């Protein structure tokens, strides 16, 4: 009888564990095109545009005070060059961060969402912190990640000045100072003067959760270091940096490319936000992706 009870207990433990592991995540599609993946009490929004028959491309944006999901139409318009040939997805971060939510946690949650949506062999364009996530995703699941494009990226933070400045203003809830410091560090002075009002206005309506997520995200980035793991990445890679990057520095791009043994494109005279400023930025992304199709 004791043996039978033990066997029954073991059976229940095994079947319960299997039920947890195989529980389907929930994918909710909405008429407005902003969709959601739900898993483990987390929610992650995403949207899709472009050529549904083309290769899969994912955009992982950088850190921002408010979600870029609200700028869906602007993103679609800005990436029209890629939308002609590629099936493009933008995945946001989860809506609520835990206190110790790391860049690696972001990467793992995004991979889970990607799998839930049913995507395979994806090409990931990661911007700033999104590039850090792309590296972790390529290391964690090389079967899912077909290639990575690392834009204004770094394997670690050598100079914390910009991020610590943003944390200070965010903790003080000093929105004008935060948004001005954000724009000044991201863009070149001449470009920032052109978009200053838009940058400052983009922070309006930020919630307490937005501030908390932003601070946690910045602190997680300060702790990030993947340099010693880069050599383990085998997928095709591209690095794009800028000579006047005041947040990460241009050497960060050279270091990434050296470790990945991949092409490195450096924009002279541009800052961290070259992805917004340089008019031909996406032509390099498209050329890289087109080359993958031909190889």
C-alpha positions in Angstrom: 0.0 0.0 0.0 2.8 2.4 0.9 4.5 1.7 -2.5 1.2 2.4 -4.3 0.8 5.7 -2.5 4.4 6.7 -3.3 3.9 5.9 -7.0 0.6 7.8 -7.0 2.3 10.8 -5.4 5.1 10.7 -7.9 2.6 10.5 -10.7 0.7 13.5 -9.5 4.0 15.5 -9.1 5.1 14.7 -12.6 1.8 15.4 -14.3 1.4 18.6 -12.4 4.9 19.8 -13.5 4.1 18.8 -17.1 0.8 20.8 -16.9 2.7 23.9 -15.8 5.4 23.6 -18.4 3.0 23.0 -21.3 0.3 25.6 -20.3 -0.4 27.7 -23.4 0.4 31.4 -23.2 -2.5 33.6 -24.3 -2.2 35.7 -27.5 -4.9 38.4 -27.8 -5.3 40.2 -31.2 -7.2 43.5 -31.3 -8.8 45.5 -34.1 -6.5 48.4 -33.6 -3.5 46.2 -34.4 -2.0 46.5 -31.0 -1.9 42.9 -29.7 -1.0 41.3 -26.3 0.7 38.2 -25.1 -0.2 37.1 -21.6 1.9 34.8 -19.5 2.8 34.3 -15.8 0.7 37.4 -14.8 2.7 39.5 -17.3 1.4 41.3 -20.4 3.5 42.3 -23.4 2.1 44.4 -26.3 3.2 44.0 -29.9 2.2 45.0 -33.4 2.9 43.8 -36.9 3.1 45.5 -40.3 4.7 45.0 -43.7 4.9 42.1 -46.1 3.3 39.1 -44.4 5.0 36.7 -46.9 8.5 38.1 -46.3 11.2 37.0 -43.8 10.4 37.8 -40.2 12.0 40.9 -38.7 11.6 42.1 -35.1 12.3 45.6 -33.8 13.3 45.9 -30.1 13.3 49.6 -29.1 15.6 51.2 -26.6 14.7 52.7 -23.2 12.0 55.3 -23.1 9.9 56.8 -20.3 6.7 55.9 -22.0 5.9 52.9 -24.2 6.6 53.3 -28.0 3.4 51.3 -28.6 1.5 54.6 -28.6 3.6 55.7 -31.6 2.6 52.7 -33.7 1.6 54.8 -36.8 4.8 56.8 -36.7 6.9 53.6 -36.5 5.1 52.0 -39.4 5.7 55.2 -41.5 9.3 55.4 -40.5 10.0 51.8 -41.4 8.2 51.8 -44.7 11.5 50.9 -46.5 11.7 47.6 -44.7 7.9 46.9 -44.8 8.0 46.5 -48.6 9.9 43.2 -48.3 9.8 42.1 -44.6 7.2 40.9 -42.2 7.9 43.4 -39.3 7.0 43.1 -35.7 7.7 45.5 -32.8 7.6 44.0 -29.3 7.3 46.2 -26.3 8.5 45.4 -22.8 6.1 43.9 -20.3 3.8 46.4 -18.7 4.9 46.1 -15.1 8.5 45.4 -14.1 9.5 43.6 -10.9 11.9 45.4 -8.7 15.0 43.5 -9.9 13.9 43.1 -13.6 17.1 42.7 -15.6 18.0 43.0 -19.3 18.3 39.2 -19.4 14.8 38.9 -17.9 13.5 41.3 -20.7 15.2 39.1 -23.3 13.7 35.9 -21.9 10.2 37.3 -21.7 10.4 38.6 -25.2 11.6 35.2 -26.5 8.6 33.7 -24.8 6.2 36.2 -26.4 7.8 35.6 -29.8 7.3 31.8 -29.5 3.7 32.3 -28.3 3.0 34.3 -31.5 4.5 31.4 -33.5 7.5 33.1 -34.9 10.7 31.2 -36.0 14.0 32.2 -37.5 13.6 35.9 -36.7 16.0 38.7 -37.6 16.2 41.1 -34.7 17.0 44.8 -35.0 17.8 45.9 -31.4 18.3 49.6 -30.6 20.4 50.5 -27.6 19.0 48.4 -24.7 17.1 46.5 -27.3 20.4 45.5 -28.8 21.5 44.1 -25.4 18.3 42.1 -25.4 19.0 40.8 -28.9 22.5 39.6 -27.8 21.0 37.7 -24.9 18.2 36.2 -27.1 20.8 35.0 -29.7 22.8 33.3 -26.9 19.7 31.8 -25.3 17.9 30.5 -28.4 20.0 30.4 -31.5 17.4 28.3 -33.3 14.8 31.1 -33.0 17.2 34.0 -33.7 18.4 33.9 -37.3 20.4 37.2 -37.2 21.0 40.3 -35.1 21.4 44.0 -36.0 22.9 46.0 -33.1 22.2 49.7 -33.3 23.8 52.2 -31.0 24.8 49.3 -28.8 27.2 48.2 -26.2 28.2 45.0 -24.4 28.4 46.9 -21.1 28.2 50.5 -19.8 31.6 52.0 -19.4 30.4 55.6 -18.6 27.2 55.7 -16.5 26.8 59.5 -16.5 23.8 59.7 -18.9 21.9 56.8 -17.3 22.6 58.0 -13.7 21.4 61.5 -14.7 18.2 60.1 -16.1 17.7 58.0 -12.9 18.2 61.1 -10.7 15.6 63.2 -12.6 13.1 60.2 -12.8 13.4 59.6 -9.1 12.7 63.3 -8.5 9.8 63.1 -11.0 11.3 66.1 -12.6 9.8 65.6 -16.0 11.1 68.8 -17.8 14.7 68.1 -16.7 14.4 64.4 -17.5 13.2 64.9 -21.0 15.6 67.7 -21.8 18.6 65.6 -20.5 17.2 62.6 -22.5 17.2 64.6 -25.7 20.5 66.2 -25.1 22.3 62.9 -24.6 20.6 61.0 -27.4 20.7 63.6 -30.2 23.3 65.9 -31.7 22.7 69.6 -30.7 21.5 70.8 -34.1 19.0 67.9 -34.4 17.8 68.3 -30.9 16.9 71.9 -31.4 14.7 70.8 -34.3 12.8 68.2 -32.3 13.1 69.6 -28.7 9.4 70.4 -28.3 8.5 66.9 -29.5 10.9 65.2 -27.2 9.7 67.1 -24.2 6.1 66.6 -25.1 6.6 62.8 -25.5 7.0 62.5 -21.7 3.6 64.2 -20.9 1.1 61.9 -19.2 3.8 59.6 -17.8 2.3 57.5 -15.0 3.9 56.3 -11.8 4.3 52.9 -13.4 6.1 54.5 -16.3 8.6 56.1 -13.9 9.1 52.9 -12.0 9.7 50.8 -15.1 12.1 53.5 -16.5 14.2 53.6 -13.3 14.3 49.8 -13.0 15.2 49.5 -16.7 18.1 52.0 -16.4 19.5 50.3 -13.3 19.3 46.9 -15.0 21.2 48.3 -18.0 24.0 49.7 -15.7 24.5 46.1 -14.4 24.5 44.5 -17.8 27.7 42.9 -19.2 27.8 40.4 -22.1 31.3 41.1 -23.4 32.8 37.7 -22.5 29.8 35.9 -24.0 29.8 37.6 -27.4 32.2 35.0 -28.9 29.6 32.4 -28.4 27.2 34.0 -30.9 27.2 32.2 -34.3 24.4 34.0 -36.2 25.0 36.7 -38.8 25.4 40.0 -37.1 25.7 43.7 -38.0 26.8 46.6 -35.7 26.0 50.3 -36.4 27.4 53.0 -34.2 28.2 56.7 -34.2 31.3 58.7 -33.6 29.6 61.2 -31.2 27.6 58.7 -29.1 27.5 60.5 -25.7 25.8 57.6 -23.9 27.8 54.5 -25.0 30.8 55.9 -26.9 31.9 54.8 -30.3 34.4 52.3 -28.9 31.5 50.1 -27.7 30.5 49.5 -31.3 34.1 48.6 -32.3 34.3 46.2 -29.4 31.1 44.5 -30.3 32.1 44.0 -33.9 35.5 42.7 -33.0 34.1 40.1 -30.7 31.3 39.1 -33.2 33.7 39.3 -36.1 31.1 41.2 -38.2 30.6 44.3 -40.2 30.7 47.6 -38.3 29.3 50.8 -39.8 30.2 54.0 -38.0 28.3 57.3 -38.6 30.7 60.2 -38.4 29.3 63.3 -36.7 26.2 61.6 -35.4 25.2 60.8 -31.9 23.4 57.9 -30.1 20.2 58.7 -32.0 21.6 58.2 -35.5 18.8 55.7 -36.1 16.5 58.7 -36.0 18.8 61.3 -37.5 20.7 59.6 -40.4 18.5 59.6 -43.5 20.1 56.4 -44.9 20.1 54.4 -41.7 17.6 51.8 -42.8 19.3 51.2 -46.1 22.1 49.5 -44.2 19.6 47.4 -42.3 17.9 46.4 -45.5 21.1 45.6 -47.3 22.1 43.3 -44.5 18.8 41.5 -44.6 18.7 41.3 -48.4 22.2 39.7 -48.2 20.8 37.0 -45.9 18.1 36.1 -48.4 20.7 35.8 -51.2 23.2 33.7 -49.2 
